[in-house]
């Protein structure tokens, strides 16, 4: 199951219809003719309809972030209450809150600050290439056997670093 943190944005619409475009609310299915509407999860909502599935708080009034998991739309407090933490960091062993972005490699979970090269200790960020060798993370420069042969890297398990959770 994918955890999603979703950014919502309020949109002011001239005349309430977006310049003639008729928009339907993802929550109630009704026509949106309000001056303001919300755009979240690639859909439009009346401000009164984008609510937390648990506490019914109107999410547009309490911030710009909501969470989506298991078909539910949740405020940050209910997301944390229901889903606790993401587990323990494979590098430092400390708990990772469910709302925190993480990095994953070969089934292991890491705090962003802990996802570092074992040799130079530089932090790896999304888009960096890294090598995972026998449970150890190396940057492209410090990988074991990192010599260049004929302009090509020697084959080792490598990946491009991506965040585990996607901000929409």
DSSP file (Angstrom, degrees, kcal/mol; ACC not computed):
  #  RESIDUE AA STRUCTURE BP1 BP2  ACC     N-H-->O    O-->H-N    N-H-->O    O-->H-N    TCO  KAPPA ALPHA  PHI   PSI    X-CA   Y-CA   Z-CA
    1    1 A X              0   0    0      0, 0.0     2,-0.4     0, 0.0    68,-0.0   0.000 360.0 360.0 360.0 134.7    0.0    0.0    0.0
    2    2 A X        -     0   0    0    163,-0.0     2,-0.5     2,-0.0    68,-0.3  -0.710 360.0-143.8 -92.4 133.7    1.4    3.4   -0.9
    3    3 A X        -     0   0    0     -2,-0.4   163,-0.6   161,-0.2     2,-0.4  -0.812  22.0-167.5 -90.8 134.1    1.5    6.3    1.5
    4    4 A X  E     -Ab  68 166A   0     64,-1.4    64,-2.2    -2,-0.5     2,-0.6  -0.985  19.3-161.8-129.3 131.0    0.9    9.6   -0.1
    5    5 A X  E     -Ab  67 167A   0    161,-1.1   163,-1.5    -2,-0.4     2,-0.4  -0.953  24.1-162.4-102.8 127.3    1.4   13.1    1.2
    6    6 A X  E     -A   66   0A   0     60,-3.7    60,-2.7    -2,-0.6     2,-0.5  -0.924  13.7-142.4-119.3 131.7   -0.7   15.4   -1.0
    7    7 A X  E     -A   65   0A   0     -2,-0.4    34,-0.4    58,-0.2     2,-0.4  -0.802  18.8-159.0 -90.2 130.3   -0.4   19.1   -1.4
    8    8 A X        -     0   0    0     56,-3.3     2,-0.4    -2,-0.5    32,-0.2  -0.845   4.6-162.9-106.5 145.2   -3.7   20.9   -1.8
    9    9 A X  E     -D   39   0B   0     30,-1.8    30,-2.5    -2,-0.4     2,-0.4  -0.992  15.6-132.7-131.4 139.9   -4.1   24.3   -3.3
   10   10 A X  E     -D   38   0B   0     -2,-0.4     2,-0.5    28,-0.2    28,-0.2  -0.702  23.0-158.9 -85.6 138.7   -6.9   26.8   -3.2
   11   11 A X  E     -D   37   0B   0     26,-3.1    26,-1.9    -2,-0.4     2,-0.5  -0.977   9.8-144.4-122.9 126.4   -7.9   28.2   -6.5
   12   12 A X  E     -D   36   0B   0     -2,-0.5     2,-0.5    24,-0.2    24,-0.2  -0.789  20.0-160.3 -87.3 129.4   -9.7   31.5   -6.9
   13   13 A X    >   -     0   0    0     22,-3.2     3,-1.9    -2,-0.5     2,-0.2  -0.947  17.3-124.9-117.5 121.8  -12.1   31.2   -9.9
   14   14 A X  G > >S-     0   0    0     -2,-0.5     3,-1.1     1,-0.3     5,-0.9  -0.450  98.3  -0.1 -63.8 125.3  -13.4   34.3  -11.6
   15   15 A X  G 3 5S-     0   0    0      1,-0.2    -1,-0.3    -2,-0.2    20,-0.1   0.529 116.8 -89.0  72.1   3.5  -17.2   34.1  -11.7
   16   16 A X  G < 5S+     0   0    0     -3,-1.9    -1,-0.2    19,-0.2    -2,-0.1   0.476 117.3  79.8  78.1   1.2  -17.0   30.8   -9.9
   17   17 A X  T < 5S-     0   0    0     -3,-1.1     4,-0.2    16,-0.1    -2,-0.1   0.309 100.4-110.7-127.5  11.5  -16.7   28.7  -13.1
   18   18 A X  T > 5S-     0   0    0     -4,-0.3     3,-0.8     1,-0.2    -3,-0.1   0.893  82.2 -45.7  65.8  41.4  -13.1   28.9  -14.1
   19   19 A X  T 3 <S-     0   0    0     -5,-0.9    -1,-0.2     1,-0.2     3,-0.1   0.841 119.7 -40.1  71.6  33.2  -13.7   31.0  -17.3
   20   20 A X  T 3  S+     0   0    0      1,-0.3     2,-0.4    -5,-0.0    -1,-0.2   0.158 104.3 128.1 102.8 -18.7  -16.6   28.9  -18.4
   21   21 A X    <   -     0   0    0     -3,-0.8     2,-0.6    -4,-0.2    -1,-0.3  -0.589  53.5-140.7 -74.0 126.1  -15.2   25.5  -17.6
   22   22 A X        -     0   0    0     -2,-0.4     2,-0.4    -3,-0.1    -5,-0.1  -0.780  20.5-165.7 -89.0 123.9  -17.7   23.5  -15.5
   23   23 A X        -     0   0    0     -2,-0.6     9,-3.0     9,-0.5     2,-0.4  -0.893   8.9-146.0-113.3 141.5  -16.0   21.5  -12.8
   24   24 A X  B     -F   31   0C   0     -2,-0.4    20,-0.4     7,-0.2     2,-0.3  -0.842  23.6-114.7-104.2 143.1  -17.5   18.7  -10.7
   25   25 A X     >  -     0   0    0      5,-2.9     4,-1.5    -2,-0.4    20,-0.3  -0.581  11.3-147.2 -76.5 131.9  -16.5   18.2   -7.1
   26   26 A X  T  4 S+     0   0    0     18,-2.9    19,-0.2    -2,-0.3    -1,-0.1   0.720  96.8  50.0 -69.7 -20.8  -14.7   14.9   -6.4
   27   27 A X  T  4 S+     0   0    0     17,-0.2    -1,-0.2     3,-0.1    18,-0.1   0.949 130.0   9.0 -83.3 -53.8  -16.4   14.8   -3.0
   28   28 A X  T  4 S-     0   0    0      2,-0.1    -2,-0.2    18,-0.0     3,-0.1   0.582  89.2-126.7-106.6 -13.0  -20.1   15.3   -3.6
   29   29 A X     <  +     0   0    0     -4,-1.5    -3,-0.1     1,-0.3     3,-0.1   0.378  65.2 133.1  82.2  -5.8  -20.2   15.2   -7.5
   30   30 A X        -     0   0    0     -6,-0.1    -5,-2.9     1,-0.1    -1,-0.3  -0.292  66.8 -88.6 -78.0 163.7  -21.9   18.5   -7.6
   31   31 A X  B     -F   24   0C   0     -7,-0.2     2,-0.8    -3,-0.1    -7,-0.2  -0.474  37.9-130.3 -69.0 137.3  -21.1   21.4   -9.9
   32   32 A X        +     0   0    0     -9,-3.0    -9,-0.5    -2,-0.2    -1,-0.1  -0.824  45.4 149.8 -94.6 110.4  -18.5   23.8   -8.4
   33   33 A X        +     0   0    0     -2,-0.8    -1,-0.2   -11,-0.1   -16,-0.1   0.289  34.4 118.9-119.4   5.7  -19.8   27.3   -8.7
   34   34 A X  S    S-     0   0    0      2,-0.1   -21,-0.1     1,-0.1    -2,-0.0  -0.274  73.1-121.8 -67.7 157.9  -18.1   28.7   -5.6
   35   35 A X  S    S+     0   0    0      1,-0.1   -22,-3.2   -23,-0.1     2,-0.4   0.860  99.6  40.4 -68.7 -34.5  -15.6   31.5   -5.9
   36   36 A X  E     +D   12   0B   0    -24,-0.2    11,-0.5   -20,-0.0     2,-0.3  -0.905  67.7 169.6-116.5 144.1  -12.9   29.3   -4.3
   37   37 A X  E     -D   11   0B   0    -26,-1.9   -26,-3.1    -2,-0.4     2,-0.4  -0.930  27.9-118.8-142.1 167.0  -12.3   25.6   -4.8
   38   38 A X  E     -DE  10  45B   0      7,-2.9     7,-2.5    -2,-0.3     2,-0.5  -0.855  11.9-156.7-110.0 146.2   -9.5   23.2   -3.9
   39   39 A X  E     +DE   9  44B   0    -30,-2.5   -30,-1.8    -2,-0.4     2,-0.3  -0.970  32.1 146.8-121.3 113.7   -7.3   21.2   -6.2
   40   40 A X  E >   + E   0  43B   0      3,-2.5     3,-1.5    -2,-0.5   -32,-0.1  -0.996  60.3  10.0-149.0 142.5   -5.9   18.0   -4.6
   41   41 A X  T 3  S-     0   0    0    -34,-0.4    -1,-0.1    -2,-0.3     3,-0.1   0.859 128.6 -61.4  56.1  38.3   -5.0   14.6   -5.8
   42   42 A X  T 3  S+     0   0    0      1,-0.2     2,-0.3   126,-0.2    -1,-0.3   0.695 119.6  97.6  64.1  21.5   -5.5   15.7   -9.4
   43   43 A X  E <  S-E   40   0B   0     -3,-1.5    -3,-2.5     2,-0.0     2,-0.3  -0.934  71.6-117.8-136.6 160.1   -9.2   16.5   -8.7
   44   44 A X  E     -E   39   0B   0    -20,-0.4   -18,-2.9    -2,-0.3     2,-0.3  -0.744  31.0-176.2 -98.8 147.3  -11.3   19.6   -7.8
   45   45 A X  E     -E   38   0B   0     -7,-2.5    -7,-2.9    -2,-0.3     2,-0.2  -0.986  31.8-113.5-139.8 145.8  -13.2   19.9   -4.6
   46   46 A X    >>  -     0   0    0     -2,-0.3     3,-1.1    -9,-0.2     4,-1.1  -0.535  40.1-117.1 -64.2 149.4  -15.6   22.3   -2.9
   47   47 A X  T 34 S+     0   0    0    -11,-0.5    13,-0.4     1,-0.3    14,-0.2   0.838 117.0  51.7 -61.2 -30.1  -13.8   23.7    0.1
   48   48 A X  T 34 S+     0   0    0      1,-0.2    -1,-0.3    10,-0.1   -11,-0.0   0.637 106.4  55.2 -79.6 -13.7  -16.4   22.1    2.3
   49   49 A X  T <4 S+     0   0    0     -3,-1.1     2,-1.4     1,-0.1    -2,-0.2   0.690  80.6  85.3 -97.6 -20.4  -16.1   18.6    0.7
   50   50 A X     <  +     0   0    0     -4,-1.1     9,-2.2    -3,-0.2    10,-0.6  -0.685  67.0 154.7 -85.2  95.7  -12.3   17.9    1.1
   51   51 A X  B     -G   58   0D   0     -2,-1.4     2,-0.3     7,-0.2     7,-0.2  -0.851  51.9 -98.2-125.3 154.6  -12.5   16.5    4.6
   52   52 A X     >  -     0   0    0      5,-2.0     4,-1.4    -2,-0.3    22,-0.3  -0.548  30.5-135.7 -66.8 132.3  -10.5   14.1    6.8
   53   53 A X  T  4 S+     0   0    0     20,-3.9    -1,-0.1    -2,-0.3    21,-0.1   0.714  99.3  37.6 -64.8 -20.8  -12.1   10.7    6.6
   54   54 A X  T  4 S+     0   0    0     19,-0.3    -1,-0.1     3,-0.1    20,-0.1   0.912 130.5  19.0 -95.8 -59.4  -11.7   10.3   10.4
   55   55 A X  T  4 S-     0   0    0      2,-0.1    -2,-0.1    20,-0.0    19,-0.1   0.509  90.2-130.4 -96.4  -4.7  -12.3   13.7   12.1
   56   56 A X     <  +     0   0    0     -4,-1.4     2,-0.1     1,-0.2    -3,-0.1   0.618  47.7 161.4  65.5  15.0  -14.2   15.4    9.3
   57   57 A X        -     0   0    0      1,-0.1    -5,-2.0    -6,-0.1     2,-0.8  -0.433  49.7-112.9 -64.1 138.3  -12.0   18.5    9.5
   58   58 A X  B >>  -G   51   0D   0     -7,-0.2     3,-1.6     1,-0.2     4,-0.7  -0.658  27.5-153.3 -74.5 112.4  -12.1   20.6    6.4
   59   59 A X  H 3> S+     0   0    0     -9,-2.2     4,-0.7    -2,-0.8     3,-0.4   0.759  87.9  62.5 -66.3 -28.0   -8.6   20.1    5.1
   60   60 A X  H 34 S+     0   0    0    -10,-0.6    -1,-0.3   -13,-0.4   -50,-0.1   0.730 104.7  50.2 -67.4 -21.0   -8.4   23.4    3.2
   61   61 A X  H <4 S+     0   0    0     -3,-1.6    -1,-0.2   -14,-0.2    -2,-0.2   0.677 110.3  46.9 -90.2 -19.6   -8.9   25.2    6.5
   62   62 A X  H  < S-     0   0    0     -4,-0.7     2,-0.3    -3,-0.4    -2,-0.2   0.412 122.2 -55.9-107.1   3.0   -6.2   23.4    8.5
   63   63 A X     <  -     0   0    0     -4,-0.7    -1,-0.3     1,-0.1     3,-0.0  -0.936  51.4 -83.7 152.6-172.8   -3.3   23.5    6.0
   64   64 A X  S    S+     0   0    0     -2,-0.3   -56,-3.3    -3,-0.1     2,-0.4   0.309  96.1  79.0-110.1   6.9   -2.1   22.6    2.6
   65   65 A X  E     +A    7   0A   0    -58,-0.2    11,-0.3    -6,-0.2     2,-0.3  -0.957  47.1 165.6-121.4 133.8   -1.1   19.0    3.2
   66   66 A X  E     -A    6   0A   0    -60,-2.7   -60,-3.7    -2,-0.4     2,-0.3  -0.912  25.4-131.0-133.9 167.2   -3.4   16.0    3.4
   67   67 A X  E     -AC   5  74A   0      7,-3.0     7,-3.4    -2,-0.3     2,-0.4  -0.890  10.1-158.6-121.6 149.1   -2.6   12.3    3.3
   68   68 A X  E     +AC   4  73A   0    -64,-2.2   -64,-1.4    -2,-0.3     2,-0.3  -0.989  24.7 147.5-130.5 123.9   -4.1    9.5    1.3
   69   69 A X  E >   + C   0  72A   0      3,-1.7     3,-1.9    -2,-0.4   -66,-0.1  -0.950  67.2   0.1-155.5 134.6   -3.9    5.8    2.3
   70   70 A X  T 3  S-     0   0    0    -68,-0.3     3,-0.1    -2,-0.3   -67,-0.1   0.818 128.5 -55.7  60.1  33.0   -6.2    2.9    1.8
   71   71 A X  T 3  S+     0   0    0      1,-0.3     2,-0.3     0, 0.0    -1,-0.3   0.483 113.2 118.3  79.6   1.7   -8.8    5.0    0.1
   72   72 A X  E <   -C   69   0A   0     -3,-1.9    -3,-1.7   -20,-0.0     2,-0.5  -0.764  57.0-145.0-101.8 148.2   -9.0    7.4    3.0
   73   73 A X  E     -C   68   0A   0     -2,-0.3   -20,-3.9    -5,-0.2     2,-0.3  -0.962  32.2-176.4-107.6 125.9   -8.1   11.1    2.9
   74   74 A X  E     -C   67   0A   0     -7,-3.4    -7,-3.0    -2,-0.5     2,-0.1  -0.911  29.1-126.0-131.2 149.5   -6.6   12.1    6.2
   75   75 A X     >  -     0   0    0     -2,-0.3     4,-2.3    -9,-0.2     5,-0.2  -0.432  45.0-101.6 -77.4 166.5   -5.3   15.1    8.1
   76   76 A X  H  > S+     0   0    0    -11,-0.3     4,-2.4     1,-0.2     5,-0.2   0.905 120.0  52.7 -59.8 -43.9   -1.7   14.8    9.5
   77   77 A X  H  > S+     0   0    0      1,-0.2     4,-2.3     2,-0.2    -1,-0.2   0.917 112.6  43.3 -61.2 -44.8   -2.8   14.0   13.0
   78   78 A X  H  > S+     0   0    0      2,-0.2     4,-2.6     1,-0.2     5,-0.3   0.854 111.0  55.6 -71.3 -33.5   -5.1   11.2   12.0
   79   79 A X  H  X S+     0   0    0     -4,-2.3     4,-2.5     2,-0.2    -2,-0.2   0.946 112.6  42.2 -60.9 -47.5   -2.6    9.8    9.6
   80   80 A X  H  X S+     0   0    0     -4,-2.4     4,-1.7     1,-0.2    -2,-0.2   0.907 114.2  51.9 -66.3 -41.6    0.0    9.6   12.4
   81   81 A X  H  < S+     0   0    0     -4,-2.3    -2,-0.2    -5,-0.2    -1,-0.2   0.907 117.4  38.0 -61.1 -42.7   -2.5    8.2   14.9
   82   82 A X  H  < S+     0   0    0     -4,-2.6    -2,-0.2     1,-0.2    -1,-0.2   0.857 127.8  29.9 -78.7 -36.5   -3.7    5.4   12.5
   83   83 A X  H  < S-     0   0    0     -4,-2.5    -2,-0.2    -5,-0.3    -3,-0.2   0.377  83.3-166.3-113.7   5.0   -0.4    4.4   10.9
   84   84 A X     <  -     0   0    0     -4,-1.7    14,-1.4    -5,-0.2     2,-0.3  -0.179  51.1 -16.9  56.0-124.6    2.1    5.2   13.6
   85   85 A X  E     -H   97   0E   0     12,-0.2    12,-0.3    13,-0.1     3,-0.1  -0.748  54.6-120.5-118.3 165.4    5.7    5.1   12.4
   86   86 A X  E     -     0   0E   0     10,-3.0     2,-0.3     1,-0.3    11,-0.1   0.478  65.6 -99.0 -81.9  -3.1    7.4    3.8    9.2
   87   87 A X  E     -H   96   0E   0      9,-0.7     9,-2.7     2,-0.0     2,-0.4  -0.798  57.9 -38.0 117.5-163.4    9.7    1.5   11.2
   88   88 A X  E     -H   95   0E   0     -2,-0.3    21,-0.4     7,-0.2     7,-0.2  -0.803  58.4-108.3-104.8 144.3   13.2    1.8   12.3
   89   89 A X     >  -     0   0    0      5,-2.9     4,-1.8    -2,-0.4    21,-0.3  -0.501  20.2-141.1 -67.9 132.3   16.0    3.4   10.3
   90   90 A X  T  4 S+     0   0    0     19,-3.4    20,-0.1    -2,-0.2    -1,-0.1   0.691  98.6  44.8 -69.6 -18.7   18.4    0.7    9.1
   91   91 A X  T  4 S+     0   0    0     18,-0.3    -1,-0.2     3,-0.1    19,-0.1   0.911 130.1  15.5 -90.5 -50.6   21.4    3.0    9.7
   92   92 A X  T  4 S-     0   0    0      2,-0.1    -2,-0.2    19,-0.0     3,-0.1   0.614  89.1-131.4-103.9 -14.3   20.8    4.6   13.1
   93   93 A X     <  +     0   0    0     -4,-1.8     2,-0.1     1,-0.3    -3,-0.1   0.412  60.6 133.6  80.9  -3.2   18.1    2.2   14.5
   94   94 A X        -     0   0    0      1,-0.1    -5,-2.9    -6,-0.1    -1,-0.3  -0.443  64.0 -91.9 -82.2 156.9   15.8    5.1   15.6
   95   95 A X  E     -H   88   0E   0     -7,-0.2     2,-0.5    -2,-0.1    -7,-0.2  -0.295  32.1-143.6 -64.5 146.7   12.1    5.2   14.9
   96   96 A X  E     -H   87   0E   0     -9,-2.7   -10,-3.0    15,-0.0    -9,-0.7  -0.966  17.9-127.4-114.7 117.7   10.9    7.0   11.7
   97   97 A X  E >   -H   85   0E   0     -2,-0.5     3,-1.6   -12,-0.3   -12,-0.2  -0.298  19.4-121.5 -61.1 147.5    7.6    8.9   12.0
   98   98 A X  T 3  S+     0   0    0    -14,-1.4    -1,-0.1     1,-0.3   -13,-0.1   0.763 111.1  56.6 -62.3 -25.7    5.0    8.0    9.3
   99   99 A X  T 3  S+     0   0    0    -15,-0.2     2,-0.3     2,-0.1    -1,-0.3   0.535  88.7  97.5 -84.9  -5.2    4.9   11.6    8.1
  100  100 A X  S <  S-     0   0    0     -3,-1.6     2,-0.1     1,-0.1   -14,-0.0  -0.631  78.2-117.5 -89.0 140.4    8.6   11.7    7.4
  101  101 A X        -     0   0    0     -2,-0.3    11,-0.6    63,-0.1     2,-0.3  -0.476  39.0-171.4 -68.9 145.0   10.1   11.1    3.9
  102  102 A X  E     -I  111   0F   0      9,-0.1    62,-2.6    -2,-0.1    63,-0.4  -0.876  20.8-131.8-134.0 165.9   12.4    8.1    3.8
  103  103 A X  E     -IJ 110 163F   0      7,-2.2     7,-2.6    -2,-0.3     2,-0.4  -0.924  21.3-158.5-115.1 146.8   14.8    6.4    1.4
  104  104 A X  E     +I  109   0F   0     58,-0.6     2,-0.3    -2,-0.4    58,-0.3  -0.968  13.9 174.8-127.2 143.5   14.7    2.7    0.7
  105  105 A X  E >  S-I  108   0F   0      3,-1.9     3,-2.3    -2,-0.4    -2,-0.0  -0.931  74.8 -19.2-146.5 123.1   17.3    0.3   -0.6
  106  106 A X  T 3  S-     0   0    0     -2,-0.3     3,-0.1     1,-0.3    -2,-0.0   0.859 128.9 -48.3  49.6  43.2   16.9   -3.5   -0.9
  107  107 A X  T 3  S+     0   0    0      1,-0.3     2,-0.3     0, 0.0    -1,-0.3   0.386 112.4 120.3  83.1  -4.6   14.0   -3.4    1.5
  108  108 A X  E <   -I  105   0F   0     -3,-2.3    -3,-1.9   -19,-0.0     2,-0.4  -0.699  53.3-142.6 -93.7 148.3   15.8   -1.3    4.1
  109  109 A X  E     -I  104   0F   0    -21,-0.4   -19,-3.4    -2,-0.3     2,-0.3  -0.895  19.1-176.2-114.3 139.5   14.4    2.0    5.3
  110  110 A X  E     -I  103   0F   0     -7,-2.6    -7,-2.2    -2,-0.4     2,-0.1  -0.979  30.1-115.0-135.4 144.4   16.5    5.1    6.1
  111  111 A X  E >>  -I  102   0F   0     -2,-0.3     4,-0.8    -9,-0.2     3,-0.6  -0.425  40.0-114.0 -60.5 153.3   16.0    8.6    7.4
  112  112 A X  G >4 S+     0   0    0    -11,-0.6     3,-0.8     1,-0.2    12,-0.2   0.909 118.7  51.0 -57.3 -41.9   17.0   11.1    4.7
  113  113 A X  G 34 S+     0   0    0      1,-0.2    -1,-0.2    10,-0.1    -2,-0.0   0.708 108.8  52.0 -71.0 -19.2   19.9   12.3    6.8
  114  114 A X  G <4 S+     0   0    0     -3,-0.6     2,-1.8     1,-0.1    -1,-0.2   0.540  79.0  97.5 -94.5  -8.3   21.1    8.7    7.4
  115  115 A X    <<  +     0   0    0     -3,-0.8     9,-2.7    -4,-0.8     2,-0.3  -0.587  61.4 140.1 -84.1  83.8   21.2    7.7    3.7
  116  116 A X  B     -K  123   0G   0     -2,-1.8    21,-0.3     7,-0.2     7,-0.2  -0.838  60.5 -91.7-128.9 159.2   24.9    8.3    3.3
  117  117 A X     >  -     0   0    0      5,-2.2     4,-1.4    -2,-0.3    21,-0.2  -0.515  30.7-137.9 -67.9 134.0   28.0    6.8    1.6
  118  118 A X  T  4 S+     0   0    0     19,-3.0    -1,-0.1    -2,-0.2    20,-0.1   0.751  98.8  40.7 -66.4 -24.5   29.8    4.4    4.0
  119  119 A X  T  4 S+     0   0    0     18,-0.2    -1,-0.1     3,-0.1    19,-0.1   0.941 130.3  18.1 -90.3 -58.0   33.2    5.7    2.9
  120  120 A X  T  4 S-     0   0    0      2,-0.1    -2,-0.1     1,-0.0     3,-0.1   0.572  89.1-134.3 -95.6  -9.9   32.9    9.5    2.5
  121  121 A X     <  +     0   0    0     -4,-1.4     2,-0.2     1,-0.2    -3,-0.1   0.588  49.2 153.9  65.9  12.8   29.7   10.0    4.6
  122  122 A X        -     0   0    0      1,-0.1    -5,-2.2    -6,-0.1     2,-0.3  -0.518  48.9-114.0 -70.2 138.8   28.2   12.3    2.0
  123  123 A X  B     -K  116   0G   0     -7,-0.2     2,-0.4    -2,-0.2    -7,-0.2  -0.551  24.9-137.3 -74.4 134.8   24.5   12.3    2.0
  124  124 A X        -     0   0    0     -9,-2.7     2,-0.3    -2,-0.3    -9,-0.1  -0.782  21.9-164.7 -93.8 137.3   22.8   10.9   -1.1
  125  125 A X    >   -     0   0    0     -2,-0.4     3,-2.6     1,-0.1    36,-0.3  -0.753  37.9 -65.4-119.3 164.0   19.8   12.8   -2.4
  126  126 A X  T 3  S+     0   0    0      1,-0.3    36,-0.2    -2,-0.3    -1,-0.1  -0.228 123.8  26.8 -51.3 131.1   17.1   11.9   -4.9
  127  127 A X  T 3  S+     0   0    0     34,-2.6    -1,-0.3     1,-0.4     2,-0.1   0.094  90.7 124.1 101.0 -20.5   18.6   11.4   -8.4
  128  128 A X    <   -     0   0    0     -3,-2.6    33,-2.6    33,-0.1    -1,-0.4  -0.462  60.9-127.0 -70.9 142.7   22.1   10.4   -7.1
  129  129 A X  E     +L  160   0H   0     31,-0.2    11,-0.8    -2,-0.1     2,-0.3  -0.704  36.2 173.2 -85.3 143.1   23.4    7.1   -8.3
  130  130 A X  E     -LM 159 139H   0     29,-2.1    29,-2.1    -2,-0.3     2,-0.4  -0.943  26.3-132.4-144.7 166.8   24.5    4.7   -5.5
  131  131 A X  E     -LM 158 138H   0      7,-2.7     7,-2.6    -2,-0.3     2,-0.7  -0.983   8.3-156.0-125.7 134.8   25.7    1.2   -5.1
  132  132 A X  E     + M   0 137H   0     25,-0.9     2,-0.5    -2,-0.4     5,-0.2  -0.924  20.3 175.2-113.1 105.8   24.3   -1.2   -2.5
  133  133 A X  E >   - M   0 136H   0      3,-2.7     3,-1.6    -2,-0.7    -2,-0.1  -0.950  66.9 -26.5-121.1 116.2   27.0   -3.9   -1.8
  134  134 A X  T 3  S-     0   0    0     -2,-0.5    -1,-0.2     1,-0.3     3,-0.1   0.875 127.9 -45.5  49.5  44.9   26.4   -6.5    1.0
  135  135 A X  T 3  S+     0   0    0      1,-0.2     2,-0.4    -3,-0.1    -1,-0.3   0.543 116.9 112.8  81.5   7.8   24.1   -4.2    2.9
  136  136 A X  E <   -M  133   0H   0     -3,-1.6    -3,-2.7     2,-0.0     2,-0.4  -0.926  59.1-137.1-118.8 139.7   26.4   -1.1    2.6
  137  137 A X  E     -M  132   0H   0     -2,-0.4   -19,-3.0   -21,-0.3     2,-0.4  -0.786  22.8-179.6 -97.4 133.1   25.6    2.0    0.6
  138  138 A X  E     -M  131   0H   0     -7,-2.6    -7,-2.7    -2,-0.4     5,-0.1  -0.979  24.3-125.6-129.4 143.9   28.4    3.7   -1.5
  139  139 A X  E  >  -M  130   0H   0     -2,-0.4     4,-0.7    -9,-0.2    -9,-0.2  -0.329  40.0 -98.1 -75.3 170.1   28.3    6.8   -3.6
  140  140 A X  T >4 S+     0   0    0    -11,-0.8     3,-0.5     1,-0.2   -10,-0.1   0.869 123.2  49.0 -58.0 -39.2   29.3    6.5   -7.3
  141  141 A X  T 34 S+     0   0    0      1,-0.2    -1,-0.2     0, 0.0     5,-0.1   0.865 115.9  40.2 -70.7 -37.7   32.9    7.8   -6.5
  142  142 A X  T 34 S+     0   0    0     -3,-0.1    -1,-0.2     3,-0.1    -2,-0.2   0.286  79.0 134.0 -99.8  10.0   33.6    5.4   -3.6
  143  143 A X    X<  -     0   0    0     -4,-0.7     3,-1.2    -3,-0.5    -6,-0.0  -0.303  66.7 -99.3 -63.2 143.8   32.1    2.2   -4.8
  144  144 A X  T 3  S+     0   0    0      1,-0.3    -1,-0.1     2,-0.1    -2,-0.0  -0.360 109.8  12.6 -61.5 139.4   34.2   -0.9   -4.3
  145  145 A X  T 3  S+     0   0    0      1,-0.1    -1,-0.3    -3,-0.1     9,-0.2   0.841  84.2 162.2  63.8  32.3   36.1   -1.8   -7.4
  146  146 A X    <   +     0   0    0     -3,-1.2    -1,-0.1    -5,-0.1    -3,-0.1   0.152  17.8 135.0 -78.0  21.6   35.1    1.5   -8.8
  147  147 A X        -     0   0    0     -2,-0.1     7,-0.9     1,-0.1     2,-0.5  -0.336  56.7-121.4 -68.3 153.5   37.6    1.6  -11.6
  148  148 A X  E     -N  153   0I   0      5,-0.2     2,-0.6     3,-0.0     5,-0.2  -0.852  23.0-161.8 -97.9 126.8   36.6    2.6  -15.1
  149  149 A X  E >  S-N  152   0I   0      3,-2.6     3,-2.1    -2,-0.5    -2,-0.0  -0.928  72.6 -26.2-112.0 112.4   37.1    0.0  -17.8
  150  150 A X  T 3  S-     0   0    0     -2,-0.6    -1,-0.2     1,-0.3     3,-0.1   0.828 123.6 -53.6  57.5  32.4   37.1    1.3  -21.3
  151  151 A X  T 3  S+     0   0    0      1,-0.3     2,-0.4     0, 0.0    -1,-0.3   0.489 119.8 104.3  82.5   1.8   34.9    4.2  -20.3
  152  152 A X  E <  S-N  149   0I   0     -3,-2.1    -3,-2.6     3,-0.0    -1,-0.3  -0.913  74.1-113.9-118.1 145.4   32.2    1.9  -18.7
  153  153 A X  E     -N  148   0I   0     -2,-0.4    -5,-0.2    -5,-0.2     2,-0.1  -0.477  36.8-107.0 -72.2 143.7   31.6    1.3  -15.0
  154  154 A X        -     0   0    0     -7,-0.9     2,-0.3    -9,-0.2    -1,-0.1  -0.473  49.3 -92.6 -67.4 145.3   32.4   -2.2  -13.8
  155  155 A X        +     0   0    0     -2,-0.1     2,-0.3    -3,-0.1    -1,-0.1  -0.444  63.6 143.9 -70.6 122.9   29.1   -4.0  -13.1
  156  156 A X        -     0   0    0     -2,-0.3     2,-0.4    -3,-0.0   -23,-0.1  -0.937  62.3 -79.8-142.0 162.0   27.8   -3.7   -9.5
  157  157 A X        +     0   0    0     -2,-0.3   -25,-0.9   -25,-0.2     2,-0.3  -0.520  63.4 170.3 -65.0 124.1   24.3   -3.5   -8.2
  158  158 A X  E     +L  131   0H   0     -2,-0.4     2,-0.3   -27,-0.2   -27,-0.2  -0.956  14.3 179.1-138.5 157.5   23.3    0.2   -8.7
  159  159 A X  E     -L  130   0H   0    -29,-2.1   -29,-2.1    -2,-0.3     2,-0.5  -0.957  31.6-113.6-148.1 162.6   20.2    2.2   -8.4
  160  160 A X  E     -L  129   0H   0     -2,-0.3     2,-0.3   -31,-0.2   -31,-0.2  -0.916  42.8-115.4-100.0 132.2   19.0    5.8   -8.8
  161  161 A X        +     0   0    0    -33,-2.6   -34,-2.6    -2,-0.5     2,-0.3  -0.489  40.2 172.8 -73.0 127.4   17.9    7.2   -5.4
  162  162 A X        -     0   0    0    -58,-0.3   -58,-0.6    -2,-0.3     2,-0.1  -0.981  36.1-106.4-131.8 145.4   14.2    8.0   -5.2
  163  163 A X  B     -J  103   0F   0     -2,-0.3   -60,-0.2     1,-0.1   -62,-0.0  -0.444  23.1-134.6 -68.1 146.4   12.1    9.1   -2.2
  164  164 A X  S    S+     0   0    0    -62,-2.6     2,-0.4    -2,-0.1  -161,-0.2   0.873  90.3  50.6 -70.0 -37.3    9.8    6.4   -0.9
  165  165 A X  S    S-     0   0    0    -63,-0.4     2,-0.5  -163,-0.1  -161,-0.1  -0.815  80.5-138.8-105.1 143.8    6.8    8.8   -0.6
  166  166 A X  E     -b    4   0A   0   -163,-0.6  -161,-1.1    -2,-0.4     2,-0.7  -0.851   3.6-144.4-104.9 133.2    5.7   11.0   -3.4
  167  167 A X  E      b    5   0A   0     -2,-0.5  -161,-0.2  -163,-0.1  -163,-0.0  -0.861 360.0 360.0 -92.7 119.5    4.6   14.6   -2.9
  168  168 A X              0   0    0   -163,-1.5  -126,-0.2    -2,-0.7  -162,-0.1   0.447 360.0 360.0 -89.0 360.0    1.8   15.2   -5.3
